[in-house]
Amino acid sequence: MLPEALSSCKALKRRLVLFSLCAAALLCVAAFGAHLCPYDPYAQQYDAVLQAPSWDHWLGTDRYGRDMLSRILAGAQLSIFSALALVAMIAFIGTGIGLLCGYYGGKADALCMRLADVCLAFPSLIFAMAIAAVLNGGIHNAVVALGAVSWPKYARLVRSRTLALKEQKFILAAQMAGSLPRQILIRHILPNCLGTIVVTAALDIGTMMMELAALSFLGLGAKPPAAEWGSMMSTGRSMLQTYPWVVLSPGAAIFLSVAILNLWGDALRDYIDPKERGR
């Protein structure tokens, strides 16, 4: 069984390295996409309107003659980094709430958990649409709207973990040694929750990217002429049958990015999980 376990662990590690490289390449494209554009993504060329994919324009042009490849590369930064910022925000807020509620309990814990129940009672995208509409749209307001409805997952995960950990002997020993609650939370409880937080956040990036794109598609996120993939699909949706590349190009970019990030998150979860490594 030992050689089989070692072989399984090596396979998991190889898969994690492969998808980590793919995710790193995707982030590099997002970071430097503006410098990789063959054309100005916002320059309108009326003599090149709605051209099919060719050697001059690999992914064709849109109704204003803008190069689709350039707009997708430029939009990678907004689409991907907005999702990363959103996941970082909800992970930070949810983790803080979960730690405090799980350790201290009391009325504040009951209030926060009932608020979390309210958020979880509604479909997250529908709830986020309502909040984004009240805030009058925009990519920043879309991030705020999704953040307002997505933090309960992290709060509940960390709270349950904190409730289990605070009764452990090493926490009781730290309390008897005179450690302050702040020190116990940061030095002892938080490190034991980081694995769950990181894996959940990694698996959430693709989901948040799709939900941001959905809000932009519905007109509640990024506004034209911003090069954002969901907004680009919304602008070209009426031309799907006649000029399909206008919609399919940003749709393929979303699909490929979400697939890479989800596969990376799955590989990270399998590698961190001792049961999967043992299996």
Disulfide bonds with the S-S distance in Angstrom:
none
